[in-house]
Amino acid sequence: MIDDDEPDDWEDDPDGDDSAWDADDEEPTVPCPYCGREMLEDSPRCPHCERYISAEDHAATRRPTWVVITAVICLTIAIWWVLTAV
């Protein structure tokens, strides 16, 4: 049972002004790369989809096939040139 005669333990704003909270005080947000919803910029995990946001979780980017093929061809030519020059 609650007794209404007891004072509240909450501290009230003496001015009664709620403008102490300003939108500029908010932490910066960014969209989640997985679900697209706004999340805090420094958050390690999205609060909506609960996926972790870190460099270790991102899939490794693959090089285009033509870059790999060109590197292999250049390496083969270099090895052939060294072996035939002897």
Buried (B, 14 or more C-beta within 10 A) or exposed (E): EEEEEEEEEEEEEEEEEEEEEEEEEEEEEEEBEBEEEEBEEEBEBBEEEEEEBEEEEEEEEEEEEEEEEEEEEEEEEEEEEEEEEE
